[in-house]
Amino acid sequence: MTRRTEWPVGATDQHAGPGRGSVAGYMAGSEGAYEPGAGPGRDTGSDAGFGERAGSRARSRTRSSGSPSSSRAEKGEPRDPVEQARNICLRLLTGTPRTRKQLADALRKREIPDEAAEEVLSRFEDVGLIDDAAFADAWVESRHHGRGLARRALVRELRTKGVDSAVIDEAVGQLDSEQEEATARELVARKLRSTRGLDRDKRLRRLAGMLARKGYGEGMALRVVRQALEEEGEDTEGLDEPF
């Protein structure tokens, strides 16, 4: 039988049922700003520290209650692993969304028992603090518009974060081929000036290589670069070959 765990106010009630794909609702239940950062995003709204505050309230109640678990902690004995897992997850989620796999890996690294980890992760999913679909949607939005990454690169990144393949497919499905090509043109237009003065073939390799690193296919990259060079008056005869 799964034990019942007392969860801090704010880690459950305030975040139950966020709308799918709503990053602000996913992390803070408010209209806090979502900006790309070191991870998929960084919530800069006023509620970004809800996990830390919830954990502080829980720890405060534990200290003031004089409970046996508090006495054990003072003696250096292990705390309840469920409490440990909950506090670890809250700290990791403060300001930065995480996938379930990322949190599970963190708990395993800290030697949290599998049963306790599963209980906490499932509970966090139930109340919306873990939402891999919302994470994937936000990641695609941030990394495509912020870094210009194509679908291929986005799929690769989401896989490394443990997002399910079906969820990834749905998230990258937001981008159609026309939008992807428009972004590729913008990337080339920004880079084009820095290549002036180089010979044509070197410009081609540099621009097409930049698109390839961002996940654009060879055919699209060559077409976009050729058109950009033509608009500058370059002779593009013979540039149909793969780069």
C-alpha positions as YAML, in Angstrom:
chain: A
units: angstrom
residues:
- id: 1
  name: MET
  ca: [0.00, 0.00, 0.00]
- id: 2
  name: THR
  ca: [1.36, 3.45, -0.92]
- id: 3
  name: ARG
  ca: [1.77, 5.64, 2.11]
- id: 4
  name: ARG
  ca: [0.05, 9.05, 2.25]
- id: 5
  name: THR
  ca: [2.43, 11.95, 2.38]
- id: 6
  name: GLU
  ca: [1.66, 15.43, 3.67]
- id: 7
  name: TRP
  ca: [2.53, 17.95, 0.99]
- id: 8
  name: PRO
  ca: [3.31, 21.62, 1.61]
- id: 9
  name: VAL
  ca: [0.61, 24.12, 0.82]
- id: 10
  name: GLY
  ca: [1.48, 25.78, -2.49]
- id: 11
  name: ALA
  ca: [3.24, 22.71, -3.91]
- id: 12
  name: THR
  ca: [-0.14, 21.13, -4.66]
- id: 13
  name: ASP
  ca: [-3.27, 23.23, -4.43]
- id: 14
  name: GLN
  ca: [-1.96, 26.30, -6.19]
- id: 15
  name: HIS
  ca: [-0.61, 24.33, -9.14]
- id: 16
  name: ALA
  ca: [-3.29, 21.76, -9.78]
- id: 17
  name: GLY
  ca: [-4.39, 21.43, -13.36]
- id: 18
  name: PRO
  ca: [-2.31, 23.93, -15.37]
- id: 19
  name: GLY
  ca: [-3.26, 24.29, -19.01]
- id: 20
  name: ARG
  ca: [-1.22, 22.17, -21.36]
- id: 21
  name: GLY
  ca: [1.47, 24.19, -23.05]
- id: 22
  name: SER
  ca: [1.17, 27.10, -20.62]
- id: 23
  name: VAL
  ca: [4.67, 27.53, -19.30]
- id: 24
  name: ALA
  ca: [3.73, 30.23, -16.81]
- id: 25
  name: GLY
  ca: [0.86, 28.13, -15.47]
- id: 26
  name: TYR
  ca: [3.10, 25.08, -15.43]
- id: 27
  name: MET
  ca: [5.73, 26.67, -13.23]
- id: 28
  name: ALA
  ca: [4.00, 29.42, -11.29]
- id: 29
  name: GLY
  ca: [0.27, 29.53, -11.86]
- id: 30
  name: SER
  ca: [0.68, 33.16, -12.96]
- id: 31
  name: GLU
  ca: [1.67, 35.23, -15.97]
- id: 32
  name: GLY
  ca: [5.38, 35.26, -15.10]
- id: 33
  name: ALA
  ca: [7.74, 35.83, -17.98]
- id: 34
  name: TYR
  ca: [9.34, 32.84, -19.66]
- id: 35
  name: GLU
  ca: [12.76, 33.41, -21.10]
- id: 36
  name: PRO
  ca: [15.29, 31.02, -22.59]
- id: 37
  name: GLY
  ca: [18.33, 30.45, -20.41]
- id: 38
  name: ALA
  ca: [20.75, 27.70, -19.58]
- id: 39
  name: GLY
  ca: [17.93, 25.11, -19.68]
- id: 40
  name: PRO
  ca: [14.60, 25.05, -21.50]
- id: 41
  name: GLY
  ca: [13.62, 28.31, -19.84]
- id: 42
  name: ARG
  ca: [13.82, 30.40, -16.76]
- id: 43
  name: ASP
  ca: [10.69, 31.68, -15.09]
- id: 44
  name: THR
  ca: [11.32, 35.25, -14.00]
- id: 45
  name: GLY
  ca: [7.87, 35.98, -12.59]
- id: 46
  name: SER
  ca: [7.13, 36.81, -8.98]
- id: 47
  name: ASP
  ca: [6.13, 33.23, -8.21]
- id: 48
  name: ALA
  ca: [9.35, 31.69, -9.54]
- id: 49
  name: GLY
  ca: [10.50, 30.78, -6.04]
- id: 50
  name: PHE
  ca: [7.35, 28.90, -5.05]
- id: 51
  name: GLY
  ca: [9.25, 25.63, -4.58]
- id: 52
  name: GLU
  ca: [11.78, 27.20, -2.24]
- id: 53
  name: ARG
  ca: [9.07, 28.95, -0.20]
- id: 54
  name: ALA
  ca: [6.97, 25.79, 0.00]
- id: 55
  name: GLY
  ca: [9.98, 23.80, 1.15]
- id: 56
  name: SER
  ca: [10.83, 26.48, 3.72]
- id: 57
  name: ARG
  ca: [7.31, 26.42, 5.14]
- id: 58
  name: ALA
  ca: [7.41, 22.65, 5.38]
- id: 59
  name: ARG
  ca: [10.78, 22.72, 7.13]
- id: 60
  name: SER
  ca: [9.57, 25.47, 9.45]
- id: 61
  name: ARG
  ca: [6.54, 23.42, 10.50]
- id: 62
  name: THR
  ca: [8.74, 20.41, 11.07]
- id: 63
  name: ARG
  ca: [11.14, 22.34, 13.29]
- id: 64
  name: SER
  ca: [8.36, 23.96, 15.34]
- id: 65
  name: SER
  ca: [6.38, 20.77, 15.82]
- id: 66
  name: GLY
  ca: [9.05, 18.99, 17.83]
- id: 67
  name: SER
  ca: [8.14, 15.80, 15.99]
- id: 68
  name: PRO
  ca: [10.15, 12.58, 16.25]
- id: 69
  name: SER
  ca: [11.46, 13.10, 12.71]
- id: 70
  name: SER
  ca: [12.87, 16.46, 13.84]
- id: 71
  name: SER
  ca: [14.62, 14.80, 16.76]
- id: 72
  name: ARG
  ca: [16.07, 12.15, 14.49]
- id: 73
  name: ALA
  ca: [17.36, 14.83, 12.12]
- id: 74
  name: GLU
  ca: [19.04, 16.63, 15.03]
- id: 75
  name: LYS
  ca: [20.78, 13.40, 15.97]
- id: 76
  name: GLY
  ca: [22.07, 13.01, 12.44]
- id: 77
  name: GLU
  ca: [19.81, 10.07, 11.58]
- id: 78
  name: PRO
  ca: [18.39, 9.84, 8.03]
- id: 79
  name: ARG
  ca: [15.24, 11.80, 7.34]
- id: 80
  name: ASP
  ca: [12.15, 10.33, 5.70]
- id: 81
  name: PRO
  ca: [13.25, 9.57, 2.10]
- id: 82
  name: VAL
  ca: [9.93, 10.85, 0.75]
- id: 83
  name: GLU
  ca: [10.54, 14.19, 2.45]
- id: 84
  name: GLN
  ca: [14.07, 14.24, 1.07]
- id: 85
  name: ALA
  ca: [12.84, 13.48, -2.43]
- id: 86
  name: ARG
  ca: [10.16, 16.14, -2.25]
- id: 87
  name: ASN
  ca: [12.60, 18.82, -1.08]
- id: 88
  name: ILE
  ca: [15.15, 17.88, -3.75]
- id: 89
  name: CYS
  ca: [12.53, 18.12, -6.50]
- id: 90
  name: LEU
  ca: [11.20, 21.44, -5.23]
- id: 91
  name: ARG
  ca: [14.70, 22.91, -5.20]
- id: 92
  name: LEU
  ca: [15.44, 21.67, -8.71]
- id: 93
  name: LEU
  ca: [12.13, 22.98, -10.05]
- id: 94
  name: THR
  ca: [12.56, 26.44, -8.58]
- id: 95
  name: GLY
  ca: [12.87, 28.75, -11.57]
- id: 96
  name: THR
  ca: [13.67, 25.97, -14.07]
- id: 97
  name: PRO
  ca: [11.26, 23.39, -15.50]
- id: 98
  name: ARG
  ca: [12.55, 19.80, -15.55]
- id: 99
  name: THR
  ca: [11.38, 16.59, -17.13]
- id: 100
  name: ARG
  ca: [10.41, 13.60, -15.05]
- id: 101
  name: LYS
  ca: [13.53, 11.77, -16.17]
- id: 102
  name: GLN
  ca: [15.80, 14.64, -15.15]
- id: 103
  name: LEU
  ca: [14.30, 14.64, -11.67]
- id: 104
  name: ALA
  ca: [14.39, 10.84, -11.44]
- id: 105
  name: ASP
  ca: [18.08, 10.87, -12.38]
- id: 106
  name: ALA
  ca: [18.77, 13.51, -9.73]
- id: 107
  name: LEU
  ca: [17.00, 11.47, -7.04]
- id: 108
  name: ARG
  ca: [18.87, 8.32, -8.06]
- id: 109
  name: LYS
  ca: [22.17, 10.20, -7.89]
- id: 110
  name: ARG
  ca: [21.30, 11.24, -4.34]
- id: 111
  name: GLU
  ca: [20.50, 7.59, -3.49]
- id: 112
  name: ILE
  ca: [16.79, 8.16, -2.82]
- id: 113
  name: PRO
  ca: [15.03, 4.75, -2.72]
- id: 114
  name: ASP
  ca: [13.07, 3.96, -5.88]
- id: 115
  name: GLU
  ca: [9.77, 3.62, -4.01]
- id: 116
  name: ALA
  ca: [10.07, 7.06, -2.42]
- id: 117
  name: ALA
  ca: [11.18, 8.63, -5.70]
- id: 118
  name: GLU
  ca: [8.26, 7.10, -7.58]
- id: 119
  name: GLU
  ca: [5.78, 8.35, -4.98]
- id: 120
  name: VAL
  ca: [7.06, 11.92, -5.16]
- id: 121
  name: LEU
  ca: [7.41, 12.04, -8.94]
- id: 122
  name: SER
  ca: [3.91, 10.66, -9.48]
- id: 123
  name: ARG
  ca: [2.46, 13.15, -7.01]
- id: 124
  name: PHE
  ca: [4.26, 16.04, -8.69]
- id: 125
  name: GLU
  ca: [2.87, 14.88, -12.05]
- id: 126
  name: ASP
  ca: [-0.64, 14.70, -10.61]
- id: 127
  name: VAL
  ca: [-0.55, 18.34, -9.45]
- id: 128
  name: GLY
  ca: [1.18, 19.65, -12.58]
- id: 129
  name: LEU
  ca: [4.63, 20.41, -11.20]
- id: 130
  name: ILE
  ca: [6.03, 17.88, -13.68]
- id: 131
  name: ASP
  ca: [4.56, 18.12, -17.19]
- id: 132
  name: ASP
  ca: [6.75, 16.75, -19.95]
- id: 133
  name: ALA
  ca: [4.33, 17.88, -22.67]
- id: 134
  name: ALA
  ca: [4.42, 21.49, -21.43]
- id: 135
  name: PHE
  ca: [8.20, 21.24, -21.08]
- id: 136
  name: ALA
  ca: [8.56, 20.04, -24.70]
- id: 137
  name: ASP
  ca: [6.25, 22.76, -26.05]
- id: 138
  name: ALA
  ca: [8.20, 25.44, -24.19]
- id: 139
  name: TRP
  ca: [11.53, 23.99, -25.29]
- id: 140
  name: VAL
  ca: [10.53, 24.06, -28.96]
- id: 141
  name: GLU
  ca: [9.22, 27.62, -28.69]
- id: 142
  name: SER
  ca: [12.31, 28.87, -26.88]
- id: 143
  name: ARG
  ca: [15.02, 27.05, -28.83]
- id: 144
  name: HIS
  ca: [13.52, 27.63, -32.28]
- id: 145
  name: HIS
  ca: [12.76, 31.33, -31.88]
- id: 146
  name: GLY
  ca: [15.71, 32.06, -29.60]
- id: 147
  name: ARG
  ca: [18.43, 29.94, -31.24]
- id: 148
  name: GLY
  ca: [16.94, 29.14, -34.64]
- id: 149
  name: LEU
  ca: [17.16, 25.37, -34.13]
- id: 150
  name: ALA
  ca: [15.42, 23.16, -36.68]
- id: 151
  name: ARG
  ca: [13.17, 20.22, -35.89]
- id: 152
  name: ARG
  ca: [15.97, 17.67, -36.18]
- id: 153
  name: ALA
  ca: [18.07, 19.42, -33.54]
- id: 154
  name: LEU
  ca: [15.06, 19.95, -31.27]
- id: 155
  name: VAL
  ca: [14.19, 16.25, -31.40]
- id: 156
  name: ARG
  ca: [17.75, 15.33, -30.50]
- id: 157
  name: GLU
  ca: [17.81, 17.69, -27.51]
- id: 158
  name: LEU
  ca: [14.44, 16.58, -26.14]
- id: 159
  name: ARG
  ca: [15.47, 12.94, -26.38]
- id: 160
  name: THR
  ca: [18.54, 13.61, -24.25]
- id: 161
  name: LYS
  ca: [16.20, 15.02, -21.59]
- id: 162
  name: GLY
  ca: [14.12, 11.86, -21.49]
- id: 163
  name: VAL
  ca: [10.96, 13.14, -23.17]
- id: 164
  name: ASP
  ca: [8.79, 10.42, -24.70]
- id: 165
  name: SER
  ca: [8.94, 10.11, -28.50]
- id: 166
  name: ALA
  ca: [5.20, 10.69, -28.96]
- id: 167
  name: VAL
  ca: [5.39, 13.87, -26.86]
- id: 168
  name: ILE
  ca: [8.40, 15.06, -28.87]
- id: 169
  name: ASP
  ca: [6.60, 14.46, -32.17]
- id: 170
  name: GLU
  ca: [3.64, 16.51, -31.03]
- id: 171
  name: ALA
  ca: [5.82, 19.36, -29.78]
- id: 172
  name: VAL
  ca: [8.00, 19.68, -32.90]
- id: 173
  name: GLY
  ca: [4.84, 19.38, -34.99]
- id: 174
  name: GLN
  ca: [4.27, 23.04, -34.08]
- id: 175
  name: LEU
  ca: [6.91, 23.85, -36.70]
- id: 176
  name: ASP
  ca: [6.02, 23.32, -40.35]
- id: 177
  name: SER
  ca: [8.51, 23.30, -43.21]
- id: 178
  name: GLU
  ca: [7.60, 26.86, -44.28]
- id: 179
  name: GLN
  ca: [8.31, 28.29, -40.83]
- id: 180
  name: GLU
  ca: [11.52, 26.30, -40.60]
- id: 181
  name: GLU
  ca: [12.73, 27.63, -43.96]
- id: 182
  name: ALA
  ca: [11.80, 31.20, -43.01]
- id: 183
  name: THR
  ca: [13.94, 30.88, -39.88]
- id: 184
  name: ALA
  ca: [16.81, 29.48, -41.96]
- id: 185
  name: ARG
  ca: [16.63, 32.53, -44.23]
- id: 186
  name: GLU
  ca: [16.76, 34.86, -41.24]
- id: 187
  name: LEU
  ca: [19.82, 33.05, -39.89]
- id: 188
  name: VAL
  ca: [21.62, 33.32, -43.24]
- id: 189
  name: ALA
  ca: [20.68, 36.99, -43.63]
- id: 190
  name: ARG
  ca: [22.25, 37.79, -40.24]
- id: 191
  name: LYS
  ca: [25.43, 35.85, -41.02]
- id: 192
  name: LEU
  ca: [25.80, 36.94, -44.64]
- id: 193
  name: ARG
  ca: [27.54, 40.26, -43.99]
- id: 194
  name: SER
  ca: [30.35, 38.64, -42.01]
- id: 195
  name: THR
  ca: [31.21, 36.44, -45.01]
- id: 196
  name: ARG
  ca: [31.63, 39.27, -47.51]
- id: 197
  name: GLY
  ca: [35.13, 39.36, -48.93]
- id: 198
  name: LEU
  ca: [35.47, 35.58, -48.89]
- id: 199
  name: ASP
  ca: [35.37, 33.56, -52.08]
- id: 200
  name: ARG
  ca: [32.03, 32.09, -53.09]
- id: 201
  name: ASP
  ca: [32.72, 28.48, -52.16]
- id: 202
  name: LYS
  ca: [34.02, 29.44, -48.72]
- id: 203
  name: ARG
  ca: [30.93, 31.57, -48.11]
- id: 204
  name: LEU
  ca: [28.77, 28.62, -49.13]
- id: 205
  name: ARG
  ca: [30.52, 26.21, -46.77]
- id: 206
  name: ARG
  ca: [30.42, 28.63, -43.85]
- id: 207
  name: LEU
  ca: [26.73, 29.53, -44.23]
- id: 208
  name: ALA
  ca: [25.55, 26.03, -45.02]
- id: 209
  name: GLY
  ca: [27.64, 24.60, -42.18]
- id: 210
  name: MET
  ca: [26.01, 27.03, -39.75]
- id: 211
  name: LEU
  ca: [22.56, 25.78, -40.81]
- id: 212
  name: ALA
  ca: [23.64, 22.15, -40.62]
- id: 213
  name: ARG
  ca: [24.81, 22.60, -37.02]
- id: 214
  name: LYS
  ca: [21.36, 23.92, -36.16]
- id: 215
  name: GLY
  ca: [19.69, 20.83, -37.60]
- id: 216
  name: TYR
  ca: [18.66, 21.98, -41.09]
- id: 217
  name: GLY
  ca: [18.75, 19.42, -43.87]
- id: 218
  name: GLU
  ca: [21.33, 19.59, -46.63]
- id: 219
  name: GLY
  ca: [18.81, 20.33, -49.38]
- id: 220
  name: MET
  ca: [17.15, 23.20, -47.57]
- id: 221
  name: ALA
  ca: [20.47, 24.66, -46.42]
- id: 222
  name: LEU
  ca: [21.91, 24.67, -49.95]
- id: 223
  name: ARG
  ca: [18.76, 26.21, -51.43]
- id: 224
  name: VAL
  ca: [18.54, 28.98, -48.84]
- id: 225
  name: VAL
  ca: [22.24, 29.87, -49.08]
- id: 226
  name: ARG
  ca: [22.21, 29.85, -52.88]
- id: 227
  name: GLN
  ca: [19.24, 32.21, -53.01]
- id: 228
  name: ALA
  ca: [20.89, 34.55, -50.52]
- id: 229
  name: LEU
  ca: [24.11, 34.65, -52.56]
- id: 230
  name: GLU
  ca: [22.17, 35.25, -55.78]
- id: 231
  name: GLU
  ca: [20.45, 38.24, -54.20]
- id: 232
  name: GLU
  ca: [23.93, 39.69, -53.54]
- id: 233
  name: GLY
  ca: [24.89, 39.23, -57.19]
- id: 234
  name: GLU
  ca: [27.06, 36.14, -56.73]
- id: 235
  name: ASP
  ca: [27.33, 33.70, -59.61]
- id: 236
  name: THR
  ca: [25.79, 30.50, -58.20]
- id: 237
  name: GLU
  ca: [26.34, 28.27, -61.22]
- id: 238
  name: GLY
  ca: [27.50, 24.85, -60.09]
- id: 239
  name: LEU
  ca: [26.20, 25.26, -56.54]
- id: 240
  name: ASP
  ca: [23.56, 22.55, -56.92]
- id: 241
  name: GLU
  ca: [26.03, 19.90, -55.81]
- id: 242
  name: PRO
  ca: [25.90, 18.80, -52.14]
- id: 243
  name: PHE
  ca: [28.22, 20.83, -49.93]
...
